[in-house]
Amino acid sequence: MTVDQAGPDMATSKENEPDALDSLGRWTLRPGVSVTVLPHGVHLRGWITSVTLEGGAGLPMLWGRLAEALAGDGGAELAQAAVAGSPLRAALVTVIGQLHDHDLLVERPAGEKGDAAGENGDAAGRWLGAVADRPAEAAAALIRSRVRVLAARPDGPLARAAARALDRAGVRAATAEAADLPDGQVLLVAAGPGEPSPFAAEQDAEERSVVVGLRPGVGFVTPVGSVGQARVDADGLADRLRRREALGGAEHPGLSALLASSAAQRLVCAVAGLRDPSAEAGDARLIPGLPTALVAEREPLRGEYRTWVGPVLVDADRVRPRADVRTLAEALARIPVLTDHLAGVLDEPDPGALPQLPAALVRSSVGGEILVSGSARADLARLEAVCRAAELLLGKGESGLEGEGGPVVGAGAVHARGRALRRAGAGAAVQQQDTRSGDTAGPFGGAAPVPWSPEPGRHPQALHWWSVLVRRLGLDADVAVSRLDASGGGAVFHAEVQVQGRTATGGVLGAAVEASADDAVAFAALSAVVEVQAAADAPLARHLVTPSGAVASLARPEATALWEDAGWTTAWLAESAAREPELQEALAALTGWSPQPWEPPADAHADVRALWSALRQCGFSVLSARPGHRTHPTLTEGSR
């Protein structure tokens, strides 16, 4: 058959194929969809979606015919009136497709016509029709469900409010006493296989549980999980929220109702196969793939879902490995989870009144002491502050150096490995300089001085930060650069910025280990700038964190603008990121060491294990420090 012969036959075949109008009888408009007729179109608003359809003056009339079909015979008469291949039928198919795309249609039960999703006035039925893909199956699952409401005080307001909320959703609930539950917590359990039903010997499909807790002025609802997971989540949330408990004052009467109804809704959605309510919020701050907890406060009365990285993982979906952070945007999105003032594990870095020029500074608290971090940009400084604060807390007690010999934290494996290898290389470089005598070679097997001066042809970033240090800040500084050759042939450059008259740290104000001499000078000069700014504006800081090129692997943009030359920070970081793999290989060969994953010892404090677990769940990596390594005090990683 030739193409010319096949064309008309294929067109006729397509015209005879069933389309969206032929299958319209299976669907009806979701309950609660609001319709606004426009002069040349129609606007529809559903549960969480909306669409505006615009065309000619006849579109409102077309919608009227389609709405009658959805509420009546399902479009059989309309399908006969709209001839296949006609513009009318094409317009109807287009409108129906838009309704499907925006989830404004719901499949009606077989054999029923009209609104099949709850015109009987049942609130739960209409709600399921508005939100469920298959309302009939969801309703059947709720009818079969059996829920136990367990509490130390079954007659308390929280337990009674939860039972009422379940009853309104069409779920039979039995309240019972559970003496082992803490006061102020209520456990809701949908009976699973092998679990005794509170009403009869019936068995449901799968155990699902949620805990609602109320403390003075604050409360929570755990993610849905097994009984064991829900209870350890409740213990973790109660512990972290203890510092937010209100002292005195009458409890808000709506707080217990808010929490109980939210807990019932989460459990009902899980039983009915609906999306968790947190997914309906559309909150970009929630991290996909991680569980969420509802936290409510009485002043003002409000509830908000927050990403929850609990200290204990029981359920299989919690234990599975999380993907490493790969970009700076991902890392910055997870910092608010780790530093959440209600449910987090670290203090949030904040610029506050600290200067942001020439370098950006942020401040946080770790172990009751002030930590200041600086970098070329505030977002990079925040990331460095979080990583260093986590290292100090994880390594507490492992050495007498305030965590300097403890683990290394990074936003993903590449960032963490870069930080660890730079730390090891810098420490070894300091040892080589301290032990050198005559022609004796250091531990690198040879270190050659590299002349460096701020002259034309040098990298713009190195010239910029050197100029800031000596001209803007007015320091009488020199820089010493050495090339440290690894056995594998790779090159590593070590730079130290030395200031005349500075004796507390041997005259060294900033240091860096990078893949090129210009990069090493740039980061060493930037570190010196941060040191000077912090000394002037945050003299009480106990810990100072200065930048390194390890962050370039995260901050590298997918593409740079045409005007972003090497003088722009983004272009500079992109260049550094391209050299990072080779640098890490050279540092590994240079030090003879490869960082390995780190875990807390068996006798570690619960807070240490909770922090380690939270970091891993957020895609951060925790690596071991080099055995026997001590960080040089002038570098970014140590105490001031």
TORKE-552546 format. One record per residue (C-alpha): residue in one letter; x, y, z. Coordinates in nm, 3 decimals. Example, Ala and Ser with C-alpha at 12.3 -4.5 7.8 and 13.67 -1.06 7.14 Angstrom:
BEGIN
   resn         x         y         z
      a     1.230    -0.450     0.780
      s     1.367    -0.106     0.714
REM end
This chain:
BEGIN
   resn         x         y         z
      m     0.000     0.000     0.000
      t     0.138     0.339    -0.091
      v     0.126     0.645     0.127
      d    -0.134     0.806    -0.099
      q    -0.358     0.499    -0.072
      a    -0.316     0.470     0.307
      g    -0.399     0.834     0.393
      p    -0.780     0.837     0.352
      d    -0.822     0.494     0.512
      m    -0.622     0.596     0.818
      a    -0.821     0.920     0.854
      t    -1.149     0.727     0.840
      s    -1.019     0.479     1.098
      k    -0.926     0.758     1.340
      e    -1.266     0.922     1.302
      n    -1.433     0.595     1.406
      e    -1.212     0.540     1.711
      p    -1.378     0.604     2.053
      d    -1.279     0.936     2.205
      a    -1.328     1.121     2.535
      l    -1.689     1.207     2.447
      d    -1.780     0.841     2.388
      s    -1.645     0.747     2.735
      l    -1.796     1.047     2.914
      g    -2.061     0.826     3.073
      r    -1.797     0.684     3.310
      w    -1.733     1.026     3.464
      t    -1.904     1.298     3.659
      l    -1.801     1.638     3.788
      r    -1.640     1.617     4.131
      p    -1.854     1.737     4.423
      g    -1.763     2.087     4.531
      v    -1.638     2.206     4.193
      s    -1.738     2.570     4.150
      v    -1.816     2.706     3.804
      t    -1.805     3.070     3.696
      v    -1.933     3.149     3.347
      l    -1.732     3.416     3.166
      p    -1.835     3.620     2.860
      h    -1.622     3.400     2.635
      g    -1.547     3.100     2.851
      v    -1.578     2.934     3.189
      h    -1.365     2.911     3.505
      l    -1.371     2.594     3.720
      r    -1.227     2.558     4.071
      g    -1.180     2.220     4.233
      w    -1.028     2.092     4.558
      i    -0.672     2.199     4.479
      t    -0.681     2.275     4.106
      s    -0.848     2.526     3.877
      v    -0.866     2.595     3.504
      t    -0.996     2.878     3.286
      l    -1.126     2.785     2.940
      e    -1.163     3.071     2.696
      g    -1.278     3.082     2.335
      g    -1.564     3.232     2.141
      a    -1.902     3.352     2.261
      g    -2.039     3.000     2.213
      l    -1.809     2.839     2.472
      p    -2.042     2.910     2.771
      m    -2.326     2.743     2.580
      l    -2.099     2.450     2.497
      w    -2.013     2.416     2.864
      g    -2.382     2.419     2.957
      r    -2.449     2.120     2.730
      l    -2.147     1.937     2.869
      a    -2.247     2.006     3.231
      e    -2.597     1.868     3.161
      a    -2.441     1.553     3.016
      l    -2.211     1.506     3.319
      a    -2.507     1.540     3.555
      g    -2.750     1.339     3.343
      d    -2.715     1.068     3.080
      g    -2.337     1.082     3.063
      g    -2.321     1.237     2.716
      a    -2.493     0.971     2.505
      e    -2.723     1.225     2.338
      l    -2.442     1.480     2.305
      a    -2.216     1.222     2.140
      q    -2.483     1.154     1.877
      a    -2.532     1.527     1.809
      a    -2.160     1.596     1.768
      v    -2.061     1.420     1.447
      a    -1.719     1.255     1.439
      g    -1.462     1.486     1.285
      s    -1.674     1.798     1.333
      p    -1.542     2.117     1.502
      l    -1.810     2.074     1.772
      r    -1.686     1.732     1.867
      a    -1.323     1.848     1.863
      a    -1.413     2.134     2.099
      l    -1.596     1.900     2.338
      v    -1.305     1.653     2.342
      t    -1.065     1.940     2.417
      v    -1.273     2.064     2.710
      i    -1.310     1.710     2.851
      g    -0.935     1.662     2.823
      q    -0.875     1.978     3.024
      l    -1.115     1.856     3.293
      h    -0.921     1.530     3.319
      d    -0.584     1.707     3.322
      h    -0.695     1.924     3.616
      d    -0.854     1.633     3.807
      l    -1.202     1.785     3.799
      l    -1.377     1.462     3.696
      v    -1.430     1.153     3.907
      e    -1.528     0.805     3.795
      r    -1.885     0.721     3.889
      p    -1.975     0.376     4.027
      a    -2.099     0.126     3.774
      g    -2.474     0.142     3.713
      e    -2.520     0.488     3.865
      k    -2.597     0.814     3.689
      g    -2.575     1.172     3.800
      d    -2.366     1.278     4.096
      a    -2.239     0.951     4.236
      a    -2.016     1.098     4.497
      g    -2.244     1.191     4.776
      e    -2.556     1.389     4.688
      n    -2.719     1.205     4.979
      g    -2.592     1.481     5.210
      d    -2.325     1.264     5.374
      a    -2.032     1.500     5.440
      a    -1.771     1.223     5.438
      g    -1.905     1.087     5.111
      r    -1.894     1.426     4.941
      w    -1.543     1.482     5.073
      l    -1.425     1.151     4.928
      g    -1.587     1.241     4.599
      a    -1.394     1.566     4.596
      v    -1.049     1.422     4.674
      a    -1.036     1.048     4.599
      d    -0.950     0.892     4.264
      r    -1.201     0.615     4.335
      p    -1.448     0.743     4.596
      a    -1.646     0.419     4.620
      e    -1.338     0.211     4.700
      a    -1.215     0.470     4.949
      a    -1.554     0.476     5.123
      a    -1.559     0.095     5.140
      a    -1.213     0.094     5.299
      l    -1.332     0.338     5.567
      i    -1.645     0.133     5.635
      r    -1.434    -0.179     5.687
      s    -1.181     0.000     5.908
      r    -1.167    -0.042     6.285
      v    -0.971     0.212     6.486
      r    -0.861     0.205     6.848
      v    -0.811     0.531     7.033
      l    -0.563     0.455     7.312
      a    -0.464     0.695     7.590
      a    -0.362     0.697     7.953
      r    -0.680     0.902     8.012
      p    -0.944     0.779     7.763
      d    -1.193     1.032     7.895
      g    -0.955     1.325     7.834
      p    -1.044     1.600     7.586
      l    -0.780     1.493     7.334
      a    -0.898     1.131     7.314
      r    -1.265     1.232     7.299
      a    -1.196     1.486     7.025
      a    -1.009     1.224     6.817
      a    -1.294     0.973     6.852
      r    -1.549     1.235     6.743
      a    -1.341     1.330     6.438
      l    -1.314     0.964     6.332
      d    -1.687     0.915     6.378
      r    -1.763     1.215     6.155
      a    -1.543     1.059     5.885
      g    -1.747     0.738     5.895
      v    -1.491     0.534     6.087
      r    -1.594     0.331     6.390
      a    -1.360     0.401     6.680
      a    -1.327     0.238     7.021
      t    -1.158     0.426     7.305
      a    -0.950     0.224     7.549
      e    -0.694     0.281     7.823
      a    -0.322     0.235     7.761
      a    -0.133     0.292     8.084
      d     0.209     0.281     7.914
      l     0.136     0.590     7.702
      p     0.269     0.922     7.838
      d     0.014     1.165     7.969
      g    -0.091     1.403     7.693
      q    -0.044     1.152     7.409
      v    -0.314     0.960     7.222
      l    -0.237     0.668     6.990
      l    -0.474     0.600     6.698
      v    -0.439     0.251     6.549
      a    -0.618     0.110     6.247
      a    -0.616    -0.264     6.316
      g    -0.401    -0.468     6.079
      p    -0.348    -0.840     6.019
      g    -0.337    -1.026     6.346
      e    -0.453    -0.722     6.540
      p    -0.772    -0.773     6.739
      s    -1.061    -0.555     6.623
      p    -1.223    -0.355     6.904
      f    -1.567    -0.458     6.774
      a    -1.544    -0.813     6.641
      a    -1.310    -1.078     6.508
      e    -1.276    -0.891     6.178
      q    -0.931    -0.819     6.042
      d    -0.823    -0.522     5.829
      a    -0.552    -0.511     5.565
      e    -0.260    -0.325     5.721
      e    -0.170    -0.164     6.049
      r    -0.149     0.216     6.038
      s    -0.089     0.435     6.339
      v    -0.050     0.798     6.434
      v     0.016     0.968     6.767
      v    -0.122     1.305     6.869
      g     0.047     1.481     7.158
      l    -0.040     1.790     7.358
      r     0.195     1.981     7.586
      p     0.140     2.321     7.750
      g     0.090     2.560     7.458
      v     0.222     2.325     7.190
      g     0.130     1.993     7.031
      f     0.210     1.759     6.744
      v     0.081     1.488     6.514
      t     0.329     1.224     6.398
      p     0.355     1.087     6.044
      v     0.151     0.773     5.975
      g     0.347     0.453     6.035
      s     0.357     0.137     6.240
      v     0.281     0.152     6.612
      g     0.651     0.129     6.692
      q     0.747     0.405     6.449
      a     0.464     0.635     6.562
      r     0.559     0.599     6.926
      v     0.931     0.670     6.879
      d     0.839     0.966     6.658
      a     0.613     1.093     6.936
      d     0.889     1.058     7.193
      g     1.131     1.245     6.967
      l     0.886     1.526     6.893
      a     0.792     1.562     7.259
      d     1.158     1.588     7.353
      r     1.238     1.853     7.091
      l     0.923     2.055     7.164
      r     0.985     2.058     7.537
      r     1.184     2.379     7.506
      r     0.881     2.545     7.340
      e     0.632     2.462     7.612
      a     0.444     2.763     7.744
      l     0.460     2.851     8.112
      g     0.127     2.927     8.275
      g    -0.185     3.063     8.109
      a    -0.507     2.887     8.017
      e    -0.491     2.633     7.737
      h    -0.655     2.744     7.412
      p    -0.979     2.546     7.372
      g    -0.918     2.500     7.002
      l    -0.569     2.350     7.030
      s    -0.680     1.999     7.128
      a    -0.953     2.004     6.861
      l    -0.703     2.116     6.595
      l    -0.458     1.841     6.684
      a    -0.715     1.563     6.724
      s    -0.892     1.638     6.397
      s    -0.558     1.659     6.213
      a    -0.453     1.321     6.354
      a    -0.785     1.167     6.252
      q    -0.754     1.314     5.902
      r    -0.404     1.171     5.855
      l    -0.517     0.824     5.961
      v    -0.837     0.839     5.753
      c    -0.640     0.941     5.443
      a    -0.397     0.652     5.495
      v    -0.678     0.398     5.537
      a    -0.870     0.530     5.235
      g    -0.562     0.537     5.013
      l    -0.560     0.916     4.980
      r    -0.261     1.148     4.975
      d    -0.138     1.261     5.313
      p    -0.280     1.603     5.407
      s     0.071     1.749     5.411
      a     0.091     1.682     5.035
      e    -0.216     1.899     4.980
      a    -0.052     2.201     5.144
      g     0.174     2.273     4.846
      d     0.450     2.389     5.080
      a     0.778     2.412     4.889
      r     0.968     2.398     5.219
      l     0.870     2.032     5.268
      i     1.134     1.790     5.136
      p     0.991     1.526     4.896
      g     1.044     1.172     5.020
      l     1.079     1.268     5.387
      p     0.797     1.234     5.643
      t     0.620     1.535     5.788
      a     0.490     1.613     6.135
      l     0.221     1.863     6.220
      v     0.327     2.107     6.493
      a     0.065     2.339     6.646
      e     0.102     2.631     6.886
      r    -0.158     2.819     7.085
      e    -0.020     3.173     7.051
      p    -0.127     3.237     6.786
      l    -0.335     2.926     6.729
      r    -0.201     2.759     6.417
      g    -0.078     2.427     6.285
      e     0.194     2.377     6.027
      y     0.345     2.071     5.862
      r     0.722     2.042     5.898
      t     0.967     1.792     5.753
      w     1.050     1.549     6.031
      v     1.383     1.366     6.057
      g     1.328     1.155     6.364
      p     1.605     1.004     6.574
      v     1.488     0.641     6.543
      l     1.394     0.467     6.218
      v     1.177     0.156     6.245
      d     0.964     0.125     5.933
      a     1.117     0.003     5.607
      d     1.026     0.322     5.420
      r     1.220     0.523     5.677
      v     1.528     0.300     5.678
      r     1.588     0.298     5.303
      p     1.893     0.503     5.194
      r     1.832     0.863     5.098
      a     1.987     1.021     4.790
      d     2.291     1.239     4.851
      v     2.262     1.613     4.815
      r     2.406     1.705     4.475
      t     2.344     2.077     4.432
      l     2.367     2.388     4.644
      a     1.992     2.445     4.606
      e     1.922     2.100     4.754
      a     2.163     2.163     5.041
      l     2.009     2.502     5.120
      a     1.659     2.350     5.114
      r     1.762     2.100     5.382
      i     1.926     2.350     5.615
      p     1.584     2.475     5.742
      v     1.494     2.113     5.825
      l     1.809     2.061     6.032
      t     1.779     2.404     6.198
      d     1.401     2.421     6.247
      h     1.342     2.610     6.572
      l     1.072     2.363     6.677
      a     1.178     2.022     6.546
      g     1.538     2.066     6.427
      v     1.872     1.948     6.567
      l     2.095     2.253     6.505
      d     2.077     2.625     6.561
      e     1.996     2.827     6.250
      p     2.280     3.041     6.108
      d     2.165     3.402     6.076
      p     2.346     3.711     5.940
      g     2.178     3.933     6.200
      a     2.376     4.256     6.232
      l     2.701     4.106     6.102
      p     2.856     4.271     5.795
      q     2.794     4.119     5.454
      l     3.074     4.306     5.275
      p     3.344     4.255     5.175
      a     3.276     3.899     5.293
      a     2.943     3.764     5.419
      l     2.923     3.654     5.785
      v     2.659     3.447     5.966
      r     2.628     3.354     6.330
      s     2.485     3.055     6.516
      s     2.514     2.881     6.851
      v     2.666     2.541     6.916
      g     2.683     2.393     7.263
      g     2.611     2.733     7.415
      e     2.906     2.892     7.233
      i     2.903     3.137     6.942
      l     3.006     3.013     6.599
      v     3.076     3.258     6.316
      s     3.110     3.150     5.954
      g     3.218     3.359     5.657
      s     3.241     3.319     5.281
      a     3.206     3.507     4.955
      r     2.824     3.476     4.980
      a     2.585     3.436     5.271
      d     2.437     3.110     5.139
      l     2.783     2.952     5.126
      a     2.858     3.080     5.476
      r     2.533     2.926     5.607
      l     2.624     2.587     5.461
      e     2.973     2.597     5.611
      a     2.826     2.697     5.950
      v     2.584     2.403     5.952
      c     2.854     2.153     5.857
      r     3.098     2.280     6.119
      a     2.836     2.298     6.395
      a     2.740     1.938     6.322
      e     3.107     1.832     6.334
      l     3.157     1.996     6.672
      l     2.852     1.827     6.820
      l     2.921     1.485     6.666
      g     3.287     1.490     6.771
      k     3.225     1.614     7.124
      g     3.413     1.391     7.366
      e     3.619     1.217     7.098
      s     3.919     1.442     7.148
      g     4.033     1.726     7.364
      l     4.022     1.960     7.065
      e     3.652     2.053     7.068
      g     3.573     1.814     6.785
      e     3.879     1.888     6.570
      g     3.965     1.519     6.559
      g     3.604     1.415     6.510
      p     3.403     1.339     6.196
      v     3.375     1.555     5.885
      v     3.031     1.663     5.760
      g     2.942     1.767     5.407
      a     2.635     1.819     5.191
      g     2.673     1.493     5.003
      a     2.967     1.260     4.960
      v     3.172     1.478     4.723
      h     3.149     1.788     4.946
      a     3.229     1.589     5.261
      r     3.523     1.413     5.096
      g     3.659     1.745     4.971
      r     3.641     1.895     5.321
      a     3.804     1.590     5.481
      l     4.090     1.564     5.231
      r     4.164     1.938     5.245
      r     4.175     1.916     5.623
      a     4.417     1.623     5.609
      g     4.631     1.789     5.342
      a     4.648     2.118     5.535
      g     4.742     1.941     5.857
      a     5.016     1.747     5.683
      a     5.144     2.065     5.518
      v     5.173     2.235     5.855
      q     5.361     1.935     5.995
      q     5.597     1.942     5.697
      q     5.669     2.310     5.753
      d     5.720     2.263     6.127
      t     5.958     1.967     6.093
      r     6.160     2.081     5.789
      s     6.531     2.126     5.864
      g     6.804     2.172     5.607
      d     6.740     1.957     5.299
      t     6.519     1.708     5.483
      a     6.204     1.638     5.283
      g     5.868     1.665     5.442
      p     5.601     1.391     5.439
      f     5.507     1.483     5.083
      g     5.835     1.366     4.940
      g     5.908     1.719     4.818
      a     5.750     2.063     4.839
      a     5.853     2.338     4.599
      p     5.796     2.708     4.669
      v     5.588     2.882     4.403
      p     5.642     3.256     4.351
      w     5.316     3.450     4.359
      s     5.255     3.823     4.333
      p     4.945     4.027     4.248
      e     5.028     4.104     3.890
      p     4.828     4.112     3.566
      g     4.747     3.767     3.437
      r     4.659     3.624     3.777
      h     4.307     3.493     3.836
      p     4.062     3.781     3.900
      q     3.932     3.623     4.221
      a     4.282     3.588     4.366
      l     4.357     3.950     4.278
      h     4.022     4.065     4.419
      w     4.053     3.904     4.762
      w     4.419     4.000     4.792
      s     4.326     4.358     4.712
      v     4.049     4.352     4.972
      l     4.293     4.228     5.233
      v     4.582     4.466     5.174
      r     4.409     4.773     5.033
      r     4.057     4.785     5.173
      l     4.144     4.638     5.514
      g     4.497     4.784     5.514
      l     4.688     4.476     5.633
      d     5.063     4.440     5.578
      a     5.040     4.085     5.444
      d     5.254     3.839     5.248
      v     5.160     3.509     5.091
      a     5.365     3.189     5.072
      v     5.264     2.929     4.813
      s     5.403     2.574     4.786
      r     5.339     2.301     4.535
      l     5.300     1.960     4.694
      d     5.349     1.686     4.437
      a     5.169     1.357     4.498
      s     5.311     1.024     4.388
      g     5.035     0.992     4.129
      g     5.153     1.302     3.948
      g     4.873     1.534     4.060
      a     4.952     1.877     4.195
      v     4.830     2.030     4.520
      f     4.896     2.391     4.612
      h     4.914     2.519     4.968
      a     4.893     2.893     5.042
      e     4.940     3.080     5.367
      v     4.866     3.446     5.424
      q     5.108     3.589     5.680
      v     5.067     3.923     5.855
      q     5.349     4.122     6.007
      g     5.330     4.152     6.385
      r     5.080     3.868     6.431
      t     5.233     3.625     6.680
      a     4.941     3.440     6.841
      t     4.925     3.198     6.548
      g     5.272     3.231     6.412
      g     5.182     3.519     6.184
      v     4.943     3.307     5.971
      l     4.603     3.467     5.914
      g     4.455     3.240     5.648
      a     4.548     2.919     5.466
      a     4.408     2.701     5.189
      v     4.476     2.382     4.996
      e     4.351     2.390     4.635
      a     4.417     2.264     4.284
      s     4.588     2.578     4.153
      a     4.810     2.845     4.303
      d     4.557     3.119     4.226
      d     4.272     2.922     4.388
      a     4.485     2.860     4.697
      v     4.572     3.229     4.725
      a     4.211     3.335     4.666
      f     4.071     3.112     4.940
      a     4.356     3.191     5.178
      a     4.303     3.565     5.127
      l     3.926     3.526     5.163
      s     3.980     3.330     5.486
      a     4.201     3.610     5.613
      v     3.933     3.867     5.529
      v     3.676     3.663     5.722
      e     3.915     3.638     6.017
      v     3.964     4.015     6.027
      q     3.592     4.090     5.997
      a     3.500     3.837     6.265
      a     3.763     3.974     6.505
      a     3.617     4.322     6.465
      d     3.243     4.242     6.458
      a     3.212     3.917     6.655
      p     3.492     3.922     6.914
      l     3.305     3.681     7.144
      a     3.289     3.404     6.884
      r     3.438     3.080     7.013
      h     3.450     2.906     6.673
      l     3.537     3.055     6.335
      v     3.462     2.881     6.005
      t     3.625     3.006     5.686
      p     3.563     2.882     5.332
      s     3.735     2.631     5.105
      g     3.694     2.517     4.747
      a     3.511     2.202     4.854
      v     3.181     2.386     4.820
      a     3.243     2.445     4.447
      s     3.119     2.096     4.364
      l     2.777     2.199     4.495
      a     2.769     2.564     4.391
      r     2.866     2.502     4.028
      p     2.582     2.638     3.811
      e     2.442     2.437     3.520
      a     2.526     2.728     3.291
      t     2.676     3.074     3.331
      a     2.555     3.389     3.160
      l     2.756     3.532     2.871
      w     2.873     3.825     3.083
      e     2.990     3.605     3.376
      d     3.364     3.589     3.325
      a     3.622     3.448     3.570
      g     3.574     3.749     3.794
      w     3.222     3.639     3.887
      t     3.187     3.406     4.186
      t     2.964     3.164     3.991
      a     3.214     3.129     3.707
      w     3.501     3.094     3.953
      l     3.323     2.815     4.141
      a     3.245     2.642     3.811
      e     3.617     2.644     3.726
      s     3.709     2.510     4.070
      a     3.444     2.237     4.049
      a     3.593     2.113     3.721
      r     3.927     2.061     3.899
      e     3.778     1.902     4.211
      p     3.791     1.531     4.107
      e     4.159     1.556     4.015
      l     4.238     1.747     4.333
      q     4.068     1.487     4.553
      e     4.263     1.207     4.384
      a     4.587     1.400     4.435
      l     4.509     1.467     4.802
      a     4.427     1.101     4.860
      a     4.761     1.001     4.706
      l     4.940     1.277     4.895
      t     4.809     1.180     5.237
      g     4.775     0.807     5.176
      w     4.426     0.822     5.326
      s     4.071     0.782     5.202
      p     3.784     0.907     5.422
      q     3.534     0.641     5.525
      p     3.173     0.670     5.647
      w     3.146     0.749     6.017
      e     2.890     0.623     6.267
      p     2.845     0.715     6.633
      p     2.994     0.466     6.881
      a     2.758     0.237     7.068
      d     2.784     0.445     7.386
      a     2.726     0.779     7.208
      h     2.480     1.023     7.361
      a     2.125     1.013     7.222
      d     2.164     1.367     7.087
      v     2.468     1.259     6.885
      r     2.283     0.968     6.729
      a     1.981     1.189     6.657
      l     2.198     1.447     6.481
      w     2.380     1.179     6.279
      s     2.046     1.025     6.174
      a     1.902     1.364     6.076
      l     2.205     1.448     5.863
      r     2.186     1.120     5.675
      q     1.811     1.152     5.617
      c     1.870     1.498     5.468
      g     2.132     1.369     5.223
      f     2.437     1.494     5.415
      s     2.743     1.271     5.454
      v     2.945     1.208     5.768
      l     3.300     1.084     5.714
      s     3.578     0.987     5.951
      a     3.865     1.223     6.021
      r     4.221     1.120     5.948
      p     4.353     0.910     6.239
      g     4.582     1.108     6.463
      h     4.514     1.429     6.272
      r     4.505     1.766     6.446
      t     4.370     2.067     6.263
      h     4.602     2.363     6.253
      p     4.446     2.643     6.458
      t     4.473     2.904     6.182
      l     4.255     2.702     5.946
      t     3.882     2.727     5.925
      e     3.800     2.405     6.103
      g     3.935     2.474     6.449
      s     3.845     2.674     6.753
      r     3.955     3.033     6.772
REM end
